[in-house]
Amino acid sequence: MSSTLPDASAGIGLRRALLGASQSAPQGAFDFLECAPDNWIGVGGKYGEALAELASRHPITCHGLSLSLGGVAPLDETFLVRVRRFLDRHKVALYSEHLSYCTDDGHLYDLMPIPFTEEAVRHVAARIRRVQDLLGRRIAVENVSYYAAPYQAMDEVDFVNAVLAEADCDLLLDVNNIYVNAINHGYGAGDFLARMPTARIASYHIAGHYDEADDLKVDTHGAAVKEEVWSLLEAAYRMHGVHPTLLERDFNFPAMPVLLAEVERIRVLQRAAGVAGQRAAHA
């Protein structure tokens, strides 16, 4: 059975470069850790021991990298069996993957955009349903950043909603990806956010990006979260409610107190949203 995370919770990514700092972080500095099972399944030695120790003290969520939900090659069902064992062993509360593909006669080591078509909706949704059957649980899929779309018969927001409905799965709402895509593709981030399905949102991601130009943002996960993205997260809480929120940082790591200050900022926004919600309920 999976454990359950409180809606008002804030976590950080479990990265090998942060293992020592994560183990020595003050009690209560973060509420959960997120890892990619792809990078940890079968890992032993000091890294495996560190994961086991951290998982014994903190809830673990998982964010997959290699299922290639939008791909055409058959799902790797042997790997999915191993993922299920990993999730069960660590009592994982949330498991998510990307609404993208990453294989084409081998791994591409990047997340590629799916055509926004009805055919793609049916294809991806069928694969998500199969994954859910094999894992024995609902999963969440993440709206991804992209820089060129192979074909758009429908808008991105309509495509995301259609996949979620057809697959009957949850949504990991990446707030930074909404902001980056809105700038790069010329739509309103607030409008996109407002059209996300409240009832399907299981969690949020927030991250930093690189300002290549005024009209080009690159989703790097290698910098501090921008003020515009903090504002969008605040709007997400207001529109859709508070859910577990992960601070993503994949490289260019600052000192742990700097990361934890961003975690605390998530908590501040969550508390403020909770107070606002209570006031509205009693108005």
N, C-alpha and C positions, 0 to 999 in steps of 0.2 A: 504494500500500500504506500502511496505517496503522501508525504507530509504536505501541509497547507501553509502558505505564506500569508501573513496579514496584508491587507490591501496597502496600508501605510507602512511600507518597508522599502529600504534603499540598499542596493548591493553594488559590488564591484566585480570585475572580471578576474577569474583565477588565471593568472599568467605565470609562467615559470620564473620570469624575472622578478615577480612580486611575491614568490612563495615565502621567503624569509620574512618580509615585511608584513605579509598577511598573517603569518603565524604569530608574530610578536605584536600585532596591532592591539590596542587597548580593547578590553571587553566592551561590546556594544558599539564599536566604531562603525560597523556595518551590520546589516541584518541578514544578508545572504551572499553567497558567492556563485558566480555563473562560470561554467566551463564548457568547452566543446568536447563531447565524448570522443570524437574522431581523434583528438590529440592525447587522450588519456587511457583509452581502452588498451589493456595489456601492458601498461607501463608499470614497471616494478622499481626496485632499488629505492634510492632516496626520494625520487620524485613521487613514486607510488606511495611511499610511507607518508610523505607530506600531504598528499591528497587525502589519504585515509584519516590522518590526524585532523585535518581541517574539516572534513565531512562529519567527523564525530562531534565537532563543536558548533558547526554552522549549517543551516539549510543550504542545499545545493540546487541550483537550477541548471539546465543544459540548453545550449544553443548549437545546433548542428551546422556543419560546414559542407558536407559532401553527399547528401542524399540526391542532389540534382533533381528536384521535384519537377522542373520544367523540361528535363532532358527526354530524349527518345530511347536511350538504352534502357533495358530492363532494370528495375530497382534491384539493388544489391540486398537481397533478402537474407543472406547469410550474415551480412553486416548488421542488418536490422535486428536480428536475433541477439547479437552481441550488445547492441545498443539497449535493447530491452533489459538484458541482465544487468547492465551498468545502471540504468535508471532504477531498477528494483533494488539493487544492492545499496545504493546511496539514497533511497527514498526521495527521489527527485520530485519536487513539487510542480515544476513547469518544464516542458520540453518544446523547443521551437526549432524551426528551420526557415530558410530563405525562400521567398517567392521568386525563384530564379533557376538557372541551371549552371552546372560547372563541369560537365563532361561532354566530350565529343571525340570518341575513339581514344579515350584516356582523359585524365583530369586536366582542366584548363588552368587551375589555380587562380581563378577569378570567378566572380558572380556575374553571369551574363543575363541580360534582360530577355524576357519572354515576349513574343508578339502579343499585342493586345487584341485578340480575336476570340470569337465564340468557340472555335475549334480548340484553341489553346485553353480556354476555360474548362472545357469538358476533359481535355487530356490531363491537365494538372490536377483538377479536382479528383479524378479517378485515382491518380497516383497518391494523393493525400489520403483518400479514404483507405487505400490499401495499406499505407504506412500506419494509419491509426489501428487498423485491424491487427497488424503484425505486432504493434507495440502494446496493444491492449489498453489504449488510453487516447483521449483527445490530444491533439497537438495544436500549437499556434504557428502561423506562418507570418513572416515579417515582410512588410513593404520595403522594398530595396531601393537604393540609389542607383541611378543609371545615367549614362551620358549620351547614348544614342539608342533609339528604339528601332528594332528591325521592321516592324509594321504595326500601325495603330488604326484598327478598325473601330476602336472605342477609346474613350479617355482612360487614363491610368486609374482614376478613382472608380470608374465603373467596372474596370477589369478586376481590381482588387475585391470589390464588393461581390462581384459575380462568382469569383473563385471561392470566397468564404461561404457564400450561400450554397453553391453546388456541392462543395466538399463537406459542409457542415462541420467546420473546424473553427478554432479561435484565431485571434489576431494578436501578434506582438507588434505594437504600434511604435515604430521608430520615428521619434519626433525630429531628430536631426535630418533623417532621410527626406521627410516631408519638406523641410526648409531648403535643403540642397536642391531637390528636384524642382521645387517651386521657382527658385531663382534660375536654374539652368534651363527650364522648359517654359517659363513664362506663365505660370498660373498662380493663383492666390493660395498661400499656405493655409490661411485661416478657413477658406472655403473647402479645401481638401479635408482638413481636419474635421470640420463640421459634418462632413458626409461619411465619416467613418462610423461603422455600426457599433454603437455603445455596448450592446449586450454581448458582443463577441470579443471585446478587448480583455485580454488576460494579463497583460503587462506592458510596460513601456521600456524603450531604450532611449538614452540620450548620450550624445558624444560631441567631440569637437571636429571641426573641418578646416580645410585650408582655403583661403581666399585667393584664388588664382587671378580673378578679375571681378569687377562689379557684377558681371553676368555669368561668372563661372566659379562654382564652388566645388571642391573635391572632398569627398567623404573619406577622411584619413584615419579617424580615431587616434590621432597622434598629437592632439592639442587640447587646450582647455575649451570647455563649452562656451560658445558665443552668447552674448546677451540676448540676441534675437531668438535663439533656440531656448534659452531659459524662459523667455516670455511665451513661446509657443507651448512649452511644457505646462506652464501655469494655465494657459488657455485650455489645454487638453484635460487637466484636472477639473476645470470649471465645466467643460462641456460633457465629459464622459466619466468623470469620477476618478478617484485615486486608486491606483493599482501598483503592485510591486514595480519598482523602477530601477533599472541598471545603468550605472555610469560605465560606458565602454571606453577603455583605453588600451590600445594594442602595442604601442611603442612610444619612444620618446618620453619615458616615464619620469614624472617629477618625484620629489620626495613624498613618502606616504602621507604626511600631514597635509600636503597640498591636495592630493586625491581625496582625502577624508573631508576636507573643507567643502569640496564639491558634493560629496555624499550628504553632508550636513545641510547644504543648500537645498537638495532634493527634499530632505525631511522638513525643512522650514516651509517649503511650498506645499507639501502634503498636509502639514498641520494647519496652514492658513486655509487650504481648500476645505478641510474638515470643519473648521470653525464657520466658514462661510456657508457650508451646506447645512449646519445645524441652525444657523440664523434664518436661512431661507425656509427650513422646515417648520420653524415656529413663528414665521411672519404671518 
